[in-house]
Amino acid sequence: MSSGSGMSAEDFDNWYSDMQDSVAQDAIHQRHLGLPPRLLSSSLLTWDGIAEVVEALRIEPGNRLLDLACGRGGYGLEIASRTGAQLIGVDFARAALGQARALARHFDSVDAEFILGDLAGTTLASGSVDAVACVDAIQFQPTAASFGEIRRVLRPGGRVALTTWEAADPADERVPARIRAVDTEGGLAGAGFTNVVVRERPQWRAAERAMWEEAAALDPGEDPALQSLHDEALRVLPAFDAMRRVLATAAAAG
């Protein structure tokens, strides 16, 4: 899913349903992002990027990890399998949650549950999780309410890692408005986080470019998921260099 999509929960349900049986689309993601076949992705975080998120979250066995806007669940399941965390995935697309629950069967060691909710309303209790990962999703609702919800559900001292895109120039109208609104440093600091660090990740961006170039050149045939990927590539590539890829990390103030 591109960084500028303006889709509703129903749109996402249809999008996830289309990709459920698209082996070809999954293969493109896995090849360019370096992901194993068991990690079904609808986002653009690389295999090396997962290791960086794990390091940033500093999770201990038994900690509760929230995968916010979890999609098909692969990233949260992989992080939990590496760290021994108890996983709770939250998404507003029911089709995504169904696929995440099915995928969890391939991660035998992970204690996982997946529930309906969104970026600004997880339904979780305050201070109930030790870490939050939000992979390539905060741009869909980059509001004070979203950053505030992350802070609310984290225990004091808990950590968050967000991967997303920001505009190189917020005034550049080639960049989708959703991305021009993203300010991870300001959003996290405004929500009461400390030790906020935002780092550019050009190596992740290079993998994305290669993926989009392949997708733009392919013939999608009758595969709706490939058609969606192809169309998205044609939208993304013209303004590709106007956006930067970032990993933002922070700690919840005590």
N, C-alpha and C positions, 0 to 999 in steps of 0.2 A: 504494500500500500504506500502510495507516495505521501510525502510530507505535507502536501497541500490538499488532501482529499476533504470534501465537505459532506460526508455520508451520514445518514441516519442509522439507527440500530437495525431497521428493516433492510436497508441497503447492505449493511455489513452481513446480516444473516444470509442474504442472497449471494454475496461475494464469497463467504466461507463455504456455502453449499456448493458453489461452482468449483471451488478448488479442491473439494474433498477427494475427488477421484482423478485429479490431474497429476499423474506421475511426471509428465514432461515439465510442468511448471515447478514442481518440487525439485526436480533434477537441476534446473537452472539455478535456483536459489542455493542448493547444496554445493554445486560446483564452484560458484563464484564466492560464496561466503565461507567455504571450507567446512560445512556442516555435515555430520554423519546422517545417514538415512533415517535414523529413528527420531531426529530432531526436526519435526515439521515446522517450517517457519512461514509466517506471513509478514515478518519484519525484516530488517536489513542489518542486524548485528552479526558480525563475523565470529568465527570460532575463537580467534584470538581476543576479540572484544569481550566474549563471555568471561574469559579468564581475568580480564581487567575489572569487570563488574564484580566478580567473586572477591577479588582482592580488596576492592573498595568497600564492600559491605561488611567485611570482617565477621562473618557469621560463624557461630559455634554450634556444634551438634545439639539438637533439641530446640534451637531458636525458632521462632515463628517468622517466616518470610512471606510477605505479601507481594505477589506478582500482579501489579496493577495494570488493568487493560491487557490481560494475559493472552488474548487471542486464542490460538490453538494450544497454548500451554507449554510449548517445547522449551522455551528459554527458562521459565521458572522451574520446570522439572529438572532440567540439566543443572541449574545452580543448586537446587535442593539435593540432587544426587551427589554432587561434589562436596557438599558441606554438612550433610546430615540434618538439614533444617526440616521443620514441618512447614509444608507449603499450603498457602491459601491463594487461589487465583480468582480474580474478580474481572468480569467483563460485562458489557451491556448487550452483547450479541449471543443469543441462546444457541445458535448453531456453532459458534466458537466454543462455548462451554461443553457442548456435547462431544466435539472432537477432542477437546482437552481431556475429558474424562476417559475417552477411548485410548488416547495416547498414553495416559498415566499407567495403563496396564503393561506398558513396555519398560516402565521404571519401577521394578518390583520393590526396591528398597525405600521408595519415597512415600511418606505419609502425606497425601494430598487431598484437598477438596477444592471445588470450583463453584463459585456462587455468582448470582446476578447482582450487578452494581455498576457504578461508573466512576469516572475520575474524581468527581466532586461529591460522591455519595456512595461509599463502599458498603454501608450497613454494619461495619465492624465497630466494636467497642473502642473507646478512647484508650490509648496506650496499650493496645492489645497485641502489637507485633514488634519484633526486634529489628527488622530490616524491611525496606521497600525497594523493589526493582520496578522500574517503569521503562520498558523498552520501546522506543520509537512511537510513543503515544501521547505524550504530554502536549504535543502541538495541536491535537484535536480539541483541546479545551485548556489553553494556557492562561488560566484565570487565577485570581487570588483564591477562589474557592477550591480549585484543584490542589494548589500548593498547600493551602490550609488543611485540607483533608489528609494529605500525606503526613503533615506534622501532627494532626490530631490522633491518628491511629498509631503513631510511633511512640514507644516508651522513651522517657528521657535517656539520652545517650545513644538511642538507636540511629541507624544510618540509612541513607537513601542514595541510590544511584539511578540517574536518569540518562538515557541516550536519546538524542533528538537532533534537529537541525535548527540553525539560526541564520538569519539573513546577514550577509557580509555588510550590507548597507540597508538598514531598516526603511529607508526611503525608496528603495529600488522596487518599482511596481511590477517588475517581471517576477518577483518572488511572491508566491501566494500570501494572501493577507494573514492566514493562520501562522505562517512562519515568521512574518514580520512582527507578529505579536509576541513571539516567544522571547523571553528574557529569563533564562534559567537562573542566572546569578541573582537578579533582582527579585524574582519570584520566591526563591528559597530563602533569601535573606529577609524578605518582607513577611514570610510565614514564621519567622523565629528560629531559623536554622543557623548554626554556627559552622565555622571551618568550611565555608562554601568554596569549592574549587571547580572551575569550568575549564576543561582542556579540549583543544581541537584534536581531532583524530583523522588526519588526511589519509592514512593508510586504509581506514574503513571506507572512506569516500572513493578511493581508487577502485576498490572491489565493487562498489555500487556502480560506478561508471561502466566498468566492463560488463556487468550484468545488464544494465539498461541498454547498452549498445547491442548486445546480442538480442535482447528482447525486441528492440526496434527493427532489427533486420529480419526477424523470423516471420514465417507464414503460419498464423495461428490455426488455420484450418477450421474445424468444427469444435475446437476445445474452447469453451467460454472463459476458462481461467487464463489460458494463453492469450486469448483476445484481449482480456482485461490488462494483462501484463504488457502486451504490445502497445495498446493504446496509452497506457500510463507512461511507458518509455518515451513515446512521442511528445507527451506533455512535459516530462521532466527534463529531458536533455537540453532544450534550448536555453534554459536558465540555470543549468547545473552549476556553473562556476560562481553564481551569485549567492550560493548558500554554503555554509560551513557545517561540518559534522562535529558534534560535541558530546563529551561525557561529563556530566555534572554530578558531583558528590557533595554530601553535607552530613552533619550530625544534628540530631534534635537536641535543643538546649535543655539542660537539666532543670 
